């Protein structure tokens, strides 16, 4: 969790916008706590490492549930990081669109309409970590040159496969794939913790 206190740039946003930003930030914090607890509950309940878990489609059900929750946690955390940036950094209109995950289009009558912006998970993760590090001048660089990053990318493919299955076997999570999922979670947790530590060190220097 983020515990450091930083005063937002009151010259950039009005009080109503500030309240909304803090409200969204608090809600996303509660969401992350819930998802962390959910992952623990699934792991403790689902017999994810049993011999049956990787044997067939029915045995993989708890692994599939865990994977979906894991990526909800990862993507929710990225959204949470972007909400901090929204509070504490003067961002460009392009960055604002990515941070809020909203864009604007014209409807059939020529009026401007807000629309959800759907971001690719891999690119969104890199953006969230990068802009958060830049916001607090921490010098953090996401590790994307090792086994952890590769595990994350492969885990993302597994998540996409079970979310949009084409055949029965697409729902099976083998033991090798499960090991990849665990490595991806470890990599993300480690990088997230490292990001917060870099922020803490940067604040102490101020």
C-alpha positions in Angstrom: 0.0 0.0 0.0 1.1 3.6 -0.6 1.6 5.4 2.7 3.7 8.4 1.9 2.0 11.8 2.1 2.5 14.3 -0.7 0.6 17.6 -1.1 -1.2 17.7 -4.4 -0.7 20.6 -6.8 -3.6 22.8 -5.7 -2.9 25.3 -8.5 -3.7 22.8 -11.2 -7.1 21.4 -10.1 -10.1 22.8 -8.3 -11.5 21.5 -5.1 -14.3 19.4 -6.7 -11.8 17.7 -9.0 -9.4 17.2 -6.1 -12.1 15.5 -4.1 -13.1 13.3 -7.0 -9.4 12.3 -7.5 -9.0 11.3 -3.9 -12.3 9.5 -3.9 -11.2 7.4 -7.0 -7.8 6.8 -5.3 -9.4 5.6 -2.1 -11.8 3.3 -4.0 -9.0 1.8 -6.1 -7.0 1.2 -2.9 -9.9 -0.7 -1.3 -10.1 -2.7 -4.6 -6.5 -3.7 -4.4 -6.8 -4.8 -0.8 -9.8 -6.9 -1.7 -8.1 -8.5 -4.7 -5.0 -9.3 -2.6 -7.2 -11.1 -0.1 -9.1 -12.8 -2.9 -5.9 -14.3 -4.3 -4.9 -15.6 -0.8 -8.3 -17.1 -0.3 -8.3 -18.8 -3.7 -4.8 -20.1 -3.2 -5.7 -21.5 0.2 -9.0 -23.0 -0.9 -8.4 -24.2 -4.4 -5.8 -27.0 -4.2 -3.9 -25.3 -6.9 -0.8 -27.4 -6.6 -2.5 -30.8 -6.4 -1.9 -33.6 -8.9 -5.4 -33.2 -10.3 -5.1 -29.4 -10.9 -3.1 -29.7 -14.1 -4.4 -33.1 -15.3 -7.5 -32.0 -17.2 -10.0 -29.1 -17.8 -12.2 -29.8 -14.7 -9.1 -30.1 -12.5 -7.9 -26.6 -13.6 -10.9 -24.7 -12.5 -9.3 -23.1 -9.5 -6.2 -22.3 -11.5 -8.4 -20.4 -14.0 -10.1 -18.5 -11.2 -6.8 -17.6 -9.7 -5.4 -16.4 -13.1 -8.4 -14.1 -13.7 -8.1 -12.7 -10.2 -4.4 -12.2 -10.6 -4.7 -10.1 -13.7 -7.6 -8.1 -12.1 -5.1 -7.4 -9.3 -2.3 -6.4 -11.7 -4.5 -4.2 -13.8 -6.2 -2.7 -10.8 -2.8 -1.8 -9.3 -1.8 -0.1 -12.5 -5.0 1.9 -12.4 -4.2 2.9 -8.8 -0.7 4.0 -9.7 -2.1 6.2 -12.5 -4.6 7.8 -10.0 -1.6 9.0 -7.9 0.0 10.5 -11.0 -3.3 12.3 -11.8 -3.1 14.0 -8.4 0.5 14.9 -8.2 1.8 15.6 -11.7 0.9 18.0 -14.4 0.1 15.7 -17.3 -0.4 16.2 -21.0 -3.9 15.7 -22.6 -2.6 12.5 -24.1 -1.4 11.3 -20.7 -4.7 12.3 -19.2 -6.5 10.1 -21.6 -4.4 7.1 -20.8 -4.5 7.7 -17.1 -8.3 8.1 -17.0 -8.8 5.3 -19.6 -11.2 7.6 -21.5 -11.3 9.0 -25.0 -13.7 11.2 -26.9 -15.5 10.6 -30.2 -18.3 12.2 -32.2 -21.7 10.6 -32.2 -24.0 10.4 -35.2 -25.3 13.9 -34.5 -21.9 15.5 -34.2 -21.8 15.8 -30.5 -18.7 14.9 -28.4 -19.2 11.7 -26.5 -16.9 10.2 -23.9 -15.9 6.6 -24.5 -13.9 4.0 -22.5 -10.4 3.5 -23.7 -9.4 -0.1 -23.7 -5.6 -0.5 -23.2 -3.4 -3.5 -23.9 -2.3 -4.9 -20.6 1.4 -5.1 -21.3 1.7 -1.6 -22.6 -0.5 -0.2 -19.8 1.7 -1.8 -17.1 4.8 -0.3 -18.6 3.1 3.1 -18.9 1.8 3.0 -15.3 5.1 2.1 -13.8 7.1 4.6 -15.9 4.9 7.6 -15.4 4.6 6.9 -11.7 8.4 6.8 -11.4 8.7 10.0 -13.4 6.0 11.7 -11.3 8.1 11.3 -8.1 11.5 11.5 -9.7 12.5 8.1 -8.3 14.7 6.9 -11.2 12.9 3.5 -11.1 13.2 1.4 -14.3 10.9 -1.6 -14.8 12.9 -4.9 -15.2 11.9 -6.2 -18.6 15.1 -8.1 -19.5 14.8 -11.2 -17.4 12.7 -14.3 -16.8 10.1 -12.5 -14.7 9.1 -10.2 -17.6 8.9 -13.2 -19.9 6.8 -15.1 -17.4 4.4 -12.1 -17.2 4.1 -12.0 -21.0 3.5 -15.8 -21.2 1.0 -15.6 -18.3 -0.9 -12.9 -20.2 -1.2 -15.2 -23.2 -2.6 -17.9 -20.9 -5.1 -15.4 -19.4 -6.2 -14.4 -22.9 -6.5 -18.0 -24.0 -8.8 -19.0 -21.1 -10.8 -15.8 -21.4 -11.4 -16.4 -25.1 -11.2 -20.2 -25.5 -11.6 -21.8 -28.9 -11.6 -25.5 -27.8 -11.9 -27.5 -24.6 -8.2 -27.9 -24.1 -7.7 -24.1 -24.1 -9.2 -24.2 -20.5 -6.5 -26.6 -19.2 -3.7 -25.1 -17.1 -0.7 -27.5 -17.2 1.8 -27.7 -14.3 4.4 -25.8 -16.5 1.9 -23.1 -17.2 1.0 -22.9 -13.5 4.7 -22.4 -12.7 4.8 -19.6 -15.2 1.8 -17.9 -13.5 3.5 -18.1 -10.1 6.7 -16.6 -11.6 4.7 -13.8 -13.2 3.0 -13.0 -9.9 6.3 -13.0 -8.0 7.9 -10.7 -10.6 5.0 -8.2 -10.5 4.9 -8.2 -6.7 8.7 -7.6 -6.5 8.6 -4.8 -9.1 5.7 -3.1 -7.4 7.4 -3.2 -4.1 10.7 -2.0 -5.7 8.7 0.9 -7.3 7.4 2.0 -3.9 10.8 1.7 -2.3 12.3 3.9 -5.0 9.6 6.5 -4.3 10.3 6.4 -0.6 14.1 6.9 -1.2 13.4 9.8 -3.6 11.1 11.5 -1.0 13.8 11.3 1.7 16.2 13.2 -0.5 13.8 16.2 -0.8 
